[in-house]
């Protein structure tokens, strides 16, 4: 992690409101249970008939609540398809992002699904089944000139506990200091929607977020925001499970089935995130 619940943008006030957006009506891709894959699911989960999934919202278009309060999004549609393939249903439980991995380790959740970047540091705590590739993308107010590689002294919004918060922006700030320049003034927000609002309102100079998140924010803010620089530092998203759990392989096999049958491509296209498609799902695919 590290999209934005920016379903309705009130241009007059400059605010982004967390209400149902145009993506809430995306059609579900229909898939069927595959008995051979369902048989690989660990017995306790198979008997329960469900996967308890920890998720942090809002993070549109990946996971967020629509106007009726239901958790929806690209991640949700894809994981629902995986669960169905395994003969299960997904039970989504809202959680603070930083609490998801500890809850998996404690056995509270079977899976963590919240646009979690599969990193080597996180792999020390949990295993990941990769399902998407996302880079980092900065945004700026339209007409401004922010260089992500030279943002010394600028105010940059991020969502707390994301890779942008813990690694990417701090590394850029440290480089500024090493060169004798002012550090980046990083502003961390509990929700991505608040980070986006801060940029729209001019409270910060830029924001840094995962590429599908930034792209969605730009589309939804009615021309108020634009990309600042290219996408960089691409890394996989992964579904997190307990270390050495056979569930990781079950998820991987189910996703690969969806990739091979074309359902995965259809789901990514429906949500406009096809640029992040992968062709092969792996266990623990961290690149850094």
Buried (B, 14 or more C-beta within 10 A) or exposed (E): BBBBBBBBBEEEEEBBBBBBBEBBEBEEBEBEEBEEBBEBBBEEBBEBEEBBBBBBBBBBBBBBBBEEEEBBBBBBBBBBBBBBBBBBEBBBEEBEBEBBBBBBBEEBBBBBBBBBBBBEEBBEEBBBBBBBBBBBBBBBBEEBEBEBEBBBEBBBBBBBBBBBBBBBBBEBBEBBEEEEBEBBBBBBBEBBBBBBBBBBBEEBBBBBBBBBBBBBBBBBBEEBBBBBBEBEBEBBBBBBBBBEBBBBBBBBBBBBBBBEBEBBBBBBEBBBBBEBBBEEBBBBBBEE
